[in-house]
Amino acid sequence: MQDKAFISYKVDIKTINASIDEFEKLPFKDQKRFLIETLDKNMLYVPYSEIDDVDYSISDEDKKLNHKFYGGKA
């Protein structure tokens, strides 16, 4: 998750990694809730202006659909 997700700037990853034993002892439901809370909610979508950025790995089909929807190049 650290390599692929957009973690909130408010989260100190070093502290989380140092407490991994405590995290693993949590029930799955609480682990899931914790991980969701660490995400940067502003990056739950990719801005239209960024869909061609290779870092986001947007499929050609999704790009085509977005271009049609927003009236850009198809």
MOPAC internal coordinates of N, CA, C and O (Angstrom, degrees):
PM7 1SCF
backbone

  N    0.0000 0     0.00 0     0.00 0    0    0    0
  C    1.4533 1     0.00 0     0.00 0    1    0    0
  C    1.5262 1   109.92 1     0.00 0    2    1    0
  O    1.2310 1   120.11 1   144.57 1    3    2    1
  N    1.3089 1   117.40 1   -35.43 1    3    2    1
  C    1.4565 1   119.93 1  -179.01 1    5    3    2
  C    1.5195 1   112.71 1   -64.42 1    6    5    3
  O    1.2310 1   120.46 1   150.12 1    7    6    5
  N    1.3334 1   116.73 1   -29.88 1    7    6    5
  C    1.4574 1   120.42 1  -177.98 1    9    7    6
  C    1.5160 1   113.15 1   -84.54 1   10    9    7
  O    1.2310 1   119.88 1   151.01 1   11   10    9
  N    1.3242 1   117.83 1   -28.99 1   11   10    9
  C    1.4647 1   121.15 1  -171.92 1   13   11   10
  C    1.5198 1   114.46 1  -109.02 1   14   13   11
  O    1.2310 1   119.75 1   152.62 1   15   14   13
  N    1.3143 1   118.08 1   -27.38 1   15   14   13
  C    1.4643 1   120.97 1  -174.39 1   17   15   14
  C    1.5266 1   111.25 1   -91.53 1   18   17   15
  O    1.2310 1   121.11 1   -17.44 1   19   18   17
  N    1.3022 1   115.48 1   162.56 1   19   18   17
  C    1.4529 1   121.61 1   174.93 1   21   19   18
  C    1.5270 1   107.88 1   -95.94 1   22   21   19
  O    1.2310 1   121.37 1   -81.07 1   23   22   21
  N    1.3236 1   114.98 1    98.93 1   23   22   21
  C    1.4584 1   121.58 1  -178.05 1   25   23   22
  C    1.5274 1   108.83 1   -81.56 1   26   25   23
  O    1.2310 1   120.85 1   -40.64 1   27   26   25
  N    1.3051 1   115.98 1   139.36 1   27   26   25
  C    1.4609 1   121.50 1   179.43 1   29   27   26
  C    1.5301 1   110.74 1   -60.06 1   30   29   27
  O    1.2310 1   121.19 1   -36.57 1   31   30   29
  N    1.3184 1   115.33 1   143.43 1   31   30   29
  C    1.4595 1   120.30 1   177.55 1   33   31   30
  C    1.5323 1   111.37 1   -64.63 1   34   33   31
  O    1.2310 1   120.30 1   162.19 1   35   34   33
  N    1.3139 1   117.03 1   -17.81 1   35   34   33
  C    1.4669 1   121.63 1  -179.45 1   37   35   34
  C    1.5304 1   112.17 1   -77.09 1   38   37   35
  O    1.2310 1   120.50 1   168.18 1   39   38   37
  N    1.3179 1   116.65 1   -11.82 1   39   38   37
  C    1.4589 1   121.88 1  -175.49 1   41   39   38
  C    1.5217 1   110.09 1   -94.23 1   42   41   39
  O    1.2310 1   120.64 1   -50.12 1   43   42   41
  N    1.3226 1   116.38 1   129.88 1   43   42   41
  C    1.4599 1   122.04 1   175.54 1   45   43   42
  C    1.5278 1   107.84 1   -95.57 1   46   45   43
  O    1.2310 1   120.89 1   -79.14 1   47   46   45
  N    1.3005 1   115.91 1   100.86 1   47   46   45
  C    1.4587 1   121.44 1  -174.73 1   49   47   46
  C    1.5265 1   111.39 1   -61.87 1   50   49   47
  O    1.2310 1   120.01 1   144.38 1   51   50   49
  N    1.3276 1   117.58 1   -35.62 1   51   50   49
  C    1.4696 1   120.55 1   179.49 1   53   51   50
  C    1.5165 1   110.99 1   -61.18 1   54   53   51
  O    1.2310 1   120.23 1   139.59 1   55   54   53
  N    1.3199 1   117.17 1   -40.41 1   55   54   53
  C    1.4608 1   121.06 1   179.03 1   57   55   54
  C    1.5264 1   110.60 1   -66.60 1   58   57   55
  O    1.2310 1   120.78 1   138.83 1   59   58   57
  N    1.3065 1   116.12 1   -41.17 1   59   58   57
  C    1.4663 1   120.20 1   178.72 1   61   59   58
  C    1.5259 1   110.30 1   -63.51 1   62   61   59
  O    1.2310 1   120.70 1   133.70 1   63   62   61
  N    1.3163 1   116.28 1   -46.30 1   63   62   61
  C    1.4651 1   120.10 1   180.00 1   65   63   62
  C    1.5285 1   111.41 1   -62.46 1   66   65   63
  O    1.2310 1   120.39 1   144.08 1   67   66   65
  N    1.3081 1   116.86 1   -35.92 1   67   66   65
  C    1.4681 1   120.79 1   179.37 1   69   67   66
  C    1.5291 1   111.44 1   -69.79 1   70   69   67
  O    1.2310 1   120.33 1   158.24 1   71   70   69
  N    1.3336 1   116.97 1   -21.76 1   71   70   69
  C    1.4704 1   121.89 1  -177.85 1   73   71   70
  C    1.5253 1   111.95 1  -107.27 1   74   73   71
  O    1.2310 1   120.10 1  -155.91 1   75   74   73
  N    1.3144 1   117.40 1    24.09 1   75   74   73
  C    1.4591 1   120.73 1  -174.72 1   77   75   74
  C    1.5315 1   112.17 1   -60.38 1   78   77   75
  O    1.2310 1   120.21 1   147.57 1   79   78   77
  N    1.3216 1   117.20 1   -32.43 1   79   78   77
  C    1.4757 1   119.92 1   179.08 1   81   79   78
  C    1.5236 1   111.12 1   -62.58 1   82   81   79
  O    1.2310 1   120.56 1   138.27 1   83   82   81
  N    1.3192 1   116.54 1   -41.73 1   83   82   81
  C    1.4664 1   120.59 1   178.56 1   85   83   82
  C    1.5294 1   110.34 1   -65.58 1   86   85   83
  O    1.2310 1   120.92 1   139.02 1   87   86   85
  N    1.3169 1   115.85 1   -40.98 1   87   86   85
  C    1.4669 1   120.61 1   178.73 1   89   87   86
  C    1.5265 1   110.59 1   -60.32 1   90   89   87
  O    1.2310 1   120.52 1   134.85 1   91   90   89
  N    1.3195 1   116.61 1   -45.15 1   91   90   89
  C    1.4608 1   120.86 1  -177.42 1   93   91   90
  C    1.5247 1   112.98 1   -65.77 1   94   93   91
  O    1.2310 1   120.17 1   157.40 1   95   94   93
  N    1.3249 1   117.28 1   -22.60 1   95   94   93
  C    1.4646 1   121.25 1   178.53 1   97   95   94
  C    1.5330 1   112.46 1   -80.37 1   98   97   95
  O    1.2310 1   120.52 1   164.52 1   99   98   97
  N    1.3248 1   116.60 1   -15.48 1   99   98   97
  C    1.4637 1   120.42 1  -179.84 1  101   99   98
  C    1.5265 1   110.37 1   -68.92 1  102  101   99
  O    1.2310 1   120.38 1   -29.87 1  103  102  101
  N    1.3279 1   116.88 1   150.13 1  103  102  101
  C    1.4647 1   118.90 1   172.05 1  105  103  102
  C    1.5336 1   109.62 1   -61.92 1  106  105  103
  O    1.2310 1   120.49 1   -27.58 1  107  106  105
  N    1.3282 1   116.67 1   152.42 1  107  106  105
  C    1.4615 1   121.39 1  -177.08 1  109  107  106
  C    1.5263 1   112.14 1   -53.18 1  110  109  107
  O    1.2310 1   120.44 1   138.10 1  111  110  109
  N    1.3213 1   116.76 1   -41.90 1  111  110  109
  C    1.4707 1   121.60 1  -179.52 1  113  111  110
  C    1.5319 1   110.36 1   -57.89 1  114  113  111
  O    1.2310 1   120.16 1   137.96 1  115  114  113
  N    1.3308 1   117.30 1   -42.04 1  115  114  113
  C    1.4655 1   121.42 1  -179.96 1  117  115  114
  C    1.5329 1   111.58 1   -72.90 1  118  117  115
  O    1.2310 1   120.34 1   144.76 1  119  118  117
  N    1.3255 1   116.96 1   -35.24 1  119  118  117
  C    1.4613 1   120.05 1   175.73 1  121  119  118
  C    1.5298 1   110.06 1   -61.61 1  122  121  119
  O    1.2310 1   121.47 1   134.82 1  123  122  121
  N    1.3130 1   114.80 1   -45.18 1  123  122  121
  C    1.4598 1   120.70 1  -179.95 1  125  123  122
  C    1.5318 1   110.67 1   -61.24 1  126  125  123
  O    1.2310 1   120.44 1   133.23 1  127  126  125
  N    1.3216 1   116.76 1   -46.77 1  127  126  125
  C    1.4660 1   121.03 1   179.55 1  129  127  126
  C    1.5330 1   110.79 1   -60.92 1  130  129  127
  O    1.2310 1   120.74 1   137.25 1  131  130  129
  N    1.3363 1   116.19 1   -42.75 1  131  130  129
  C    1.4605 1   120.90 1   179.99 1  133  131  130
  C    1.5385 1   110.73 1   -61.19 1  134  133  131
  O    1.2310 1   120.65 1   133.21 1  135  134  133
  N    1.3213 1   116.36 1   -46.79 1  135  134  133
  C    1.4601 1   119.81 1  -178.93 1  137  135  134
  C    1.5264 1   112.13 1   -63.98 1  138  137  135
  O    1.2310 1   120.45 1   141.59 1  139  138  137
  N    1.3016 1   116.74 1   -38.41 1  139  138  137
  C    1.4660 1   120.39 1   177.26 1  141  139  138
  C    1.5275 1   110.26 1   -63.09 1  142  141  139
  O    1.2310 1   120.76 1   140.83 1  143  142  141
  N    1.3130 1   116.15 1   -39.17 1  143  142  141
  C    1.4704 1   120.09 1  -179.62 1  145  143  142
  C    1.5232 1   112.70 1   -68.49 1  146  145  143
  O    1.2310 1   119.66 1   157.70 1  147  146  145
  N    1.3356 1   118.26 1   -22.30 1  147  146  145
  C    1.4662 1   120.04 1  -179.35 1  149  147  146
  C    1.5263 1   112.85 1   -81.01 1  150  149  147
  O    1.2310 1   120.35 1   166.41 1  151  150  149
  N    1.3253 1   116.94 1   -13.59 1  151  150  149
  C    1.4657 1   120.17 1  -178.75 1  153  151  150
  C    1.5234 1   112.31 1   -72.18 1  154  153  151
  O    1.2310 1   121.08 1   -32.77 1  155  154  153
  N    1.3174 1   115.54 1   147.23 1  155  154  153
  C    1.4588 1   121.62 1   173.65 1  157  155  154
  C    1.5244 1   106.91 1   -79.84 1  158  157  155
  O    1.2310 1   120.36 1   -73.01 1  159  158  157
  N    1.3110 1   116.92 1   106.99 1  159  158  157
  C    1.4706 1   121.55 1  -174.83 1  161  159  158
  C    1.5240 1   112.69 1   -65.14 1  162  161  159
  O    1.2310 1   120.06 1   161.90 1  163  162  161
  N    1.3324 1   117.49 1   -18.10 1  163  162  161
  C    1.4590 1   120.17 1   177.52 1  165  163  162
  C    1.5211 1   111.79 1   -73.56 1  166  165  163
  O    1.2310 1   120.28 1   167.45 1  167  166  165
  N    1.3300 1   117.08 1   -12.55 1  167  166  165
  C    1.4627 1   120.57 1  -178.33 1  169  167  166
  C    1.5224 1   112.15 1  -111.33 1  170  169  167
  O    1.2310 1   120.26 1  -152.44 1  171  170  169
  N    1.3170 1   117.11 1    27.56 1  171  170  169
  C    1.4563 1   120.47 1   176.71 1  173  171  170
  C    1.5247 1   111.31 1   -75.84 1  174  173  171
  O    1.2310 1   120.63 1   171.86 1  175  174  173
  N    1.2940 1   116.40 1    -8.14 1  175  174  173
  C    1.4532 1   121.93 1   175.97 1  177  175  174
  C    1.5255 1   107.51 1  -139.18 1  178  177  175
  O    1.2310 1   120.50 1   -17.87 1  179  178  177
  N    1.2944 1   116.66 1   162.13 1  179  178  177
  C    1.4607 1   121.52 1   176.19 1  181  179  178
  C    1.5231 1   107.17 1  -102.00 1  182  181  179
  O    1.2310 1   119.71 1   -55.56 1  183  182  181
  N    1.3185 1   118.16 1   124.44 1  183  182  181
  C    1.4624 1   119.82 1   178.20 1  185  183  182
  C    1.5338 1   110.79 1   -58.20 1  186  185  183
  O    1.2310 1   120.72 1   -36.77 1  187  186  185
  N    1.3121 1   116.22 1   143.23 1  187  186  185
  C    1.4662 1   122.07 1  -178.86 1  189  187  186
  C    1.5291 1   110.99 1   -52.50 1  190  189  187
  O    1.2310 1   120.19 1   140.54 1  191  190  189
  N    1.3053 1   117.24 1   -39.46 1  191  190  189
  C    1.4639 1   120.54 1  -178.10 1  193  191  190
  C    1.5257 1   112.77 1   -67.91 1  194  193  191
  O    1.2310 1   120.07 1   168.30 1  195  194  193
  N    1.3213 1   117.47 1   -11.70 1  195  194  193
  C    1.4639 1   121.61 1  -176.96 1  197  195  194
  C    1.5305 1   113.87 1  -109.80 1  198  197  195
  O    1.2310 1   119.38 1  -176.90 1  199  198  197
  N    1.3310 1   118.79 1     3.10 1  199  198  197
  C    1.4616 1   119.30 1  -172.32 1  201  199  198
  C    1.5266 1   113.81 1   -66.81 1  202  201  199
  O    1.2310 1   119.71 1   161.38 1  203  202  201
  N    1.3219 1   118.17 1   -18.62 1  203  202  201
  C    1.4604 1   120.09 1   178.45 1  205  203  202
  C    1.5337 1   112.24 1   -88.92 1  206  205  203
  O    1.2310 1   120.13 1   176.74 1  207  206  205
  N    1.3127 1   117.35 1    -3.26 1  207  206  205
  C    1.4657 1   121.86 1   178.24 1  209  207  206
  C    1.5270 1   109.12 1   -69.75 1  210  209  207
  O    1.2310 1   120.18 1   -56.78 1  211  210  209
  N    1.3273 1   117.26 1   123.22 1  211  210  209
  C    1.4700 1   121.47 1  -176.62 1  213  211  210
  C    1.5241 1   112.82 1   -63.69 1  214  213  211
  O    1.2310 1   119.60 1   158.58 1  215  214  213
  N    1.3213 1   118.37 1   -21.42 1  215  214  213
  C    1.4656 1   121.10 1   179.26 1  217  215  214
  C    1.5266 1   112.20 1   -63.28 1  218  217  215
  O    1.2310 1   120.29 1   154.60 1  219  218  217
  N    1.3325 1   117.05 1   -25.40 1  219  218  217
  C    1.4617 1   120.63 1  -177.21 1  221  219  218
  C    1.5291 1   113.12 1   -90.16 1  222  221  219
  O    1.2310 1   119.87 1   166.39 1  223  222  221
  N    1.3184 1   117.86 1   -13.61 1  223  222  221
  C    1.4727 1   122.80 1   178.47 1  225  223  222
  C    1.5294 1   113.05 1    51.92 1  226  225  223
  O    1.2310 1   120.48 1  -132.97 1  227  226  225
  N    1.3198 1   116.69 1    47.03 1  227  226  225
  C    1.4552 1   121.39 1   178.33 1  229  227  226
  C    1.5356 1   108.51 1   -77.79 1  230  229  227
  O    1.2310 1   120.35 1   -48.84 1  231  230  229
  N    1.3133 1   116.94 1   131.16 1  231  230  229
  C    1.4714 1   120.96 1  -178.69 1  233  231  230
  C    1.5282 1   109.97 1   -68.27 1  234  233  231
  O    1.2310 1   121.36 1   -24.98 1  235  234  233
  N    1.3336 1   115.01 1   155.02 1  235  234  233
  C    1.4703 1   120.49 1   177.90 1  237  235  234
  C    1.5219 1   110.84 1   -60.71 1  238  237  235
  O    1.2310 1   120.59 1   143.15 1  239  238  237
  N    1.3211 1   116.47 1   -36.85 1  239  238  237
  C    1.4671 1   120.68 1   178.70 1  241  239  238
  C    1.5234 1   111.11 1   -62.61 1  242  241  239
  O    1.2310 1   120.21 1   135.09 1  243  242  241
  N    1.3393 1   117.21 1   -44.91 1  243  242  241
  C    1.4665 1   120.38 1   178.48 1  245  243  242
  C    1.5278 1   111.64 1   -66.05 1  246  245  243
  O    1.2310 1   120.40 1   142.03 1  247  246  245
  N    1.3214 1   116.84 1   -37.97 1  247  246  245
  C    1.4666 1   120.42 1   177.71 1  249  247  246
  C    1.5295 1   110.11 1   -62.14 1  250  249  247
  O    1.2310 1   121.03 1   134.12 1  251  250  249
  N    1.3368 1   115.64 1   -45.88 1  251  250  249
  C    1.4627 1   120.77 1  -178.84 1  253  251  250
  C    1.5306 1   110.40 1   -60.62 1  254  253  251
  O    1.2310 1   120.44 1   135.57 1  255  254  253
  N    1.3255 1   116.76 1   -44.43 1  255  254  253
  C    1.4574 1   121.57 1   179.10 1  257  255  254
  C    1.5291 1   111.08 1   -61.78 1  258  257  255
  O    1.2310 1   120.21 1   136.23 1  259  258  257
  N    1.3145 1   117.21 1   -43.77 1  259  258  257
  C    1.4653 1   121.11 1   179.01 1  261  259  258
  C    1.5154 1   111.66 1   -65.02 1  262  261  259
  O    1.2310 1   120.48 1   138.08 1  263  262  261
  N    1.3351 1   116.68 1   -41.92 1  263  262  261
  C    1.4597 1   119.48 1   178.33 1  265  263  262
  C    1.5228 1   111.31 1   -62.22 1  266  265  263
  O    1.2310 1   120.40 1   139.97 1  267  266  265
  N    1.3474 1   116.84 1   -40.03 1  267  266  265
  C    1.4700 1   120.71 1   176.58 1  269  267  266
  C    1.5310 1   110.23 1   -63.34 1  270  269  267
  O    1.2310 1   120.95 1   132.57 1  271  270  269
  N    1.3094 1   115.79 1   -47.43 1  271  270  269
  C    1.4602 1   120.97 1  -176.50 1  273  271  270
  C    1.5290 1   112.10 1   -62.16 1  274  273  271
  O    1.2310 1   120.75 1   136.28 1  275  274  273
  N    1.3282 1   116.17 1   -43.72 1  275  274  273
  C    1.4688 1   119.98 1  -177.09 1  277  275  274
  C    1.5224 1   113.34 1   -91.57 1  278  277  275
  O    1.2310 1   119.86 1  -177.75 1  279  278  277
  N    1.3347 1   117.88 1     2.25 1  279  278  277
  C    1.4606 1   120.67 1   175.90 1  281  279  278
  C    1.5012 1   114.74 1    77.12 1  282  281  279
  O    1.2310 1   119.48 1  -162.01 1  283  282  281
  N    1.3160 1   118.59 1    17.99 1  283  282  281
  C    1.4543 1   121.86 1   178.53 1  285  283  282
  C    1.5012 1   111.16 1   -88.02 1  286  285  283
  O    1.2310 1   121.00 1    20.96 1  287  286  285
  N    1.3201 1   115.68 1  -159.04 1  287  286  285
  C    1.4688 1   119.63 1   178.61 1  289  287  286
  C    1.5263 1   110.04 1   -66.04 1  290  289  287
  O    1.2310 1   120.32 1   -35.24 1  291  290  289
  N    1.3068 1   116.99 1   144.76 1  291  290  289
  C    1.4718 1   120.60 1  -177.71 1  293  291  290
  C    1.4942 1   112.28 1  -107.93 1  294  293  291
  O    1.2310 1   120.10 1   180.00 1  295  294  293

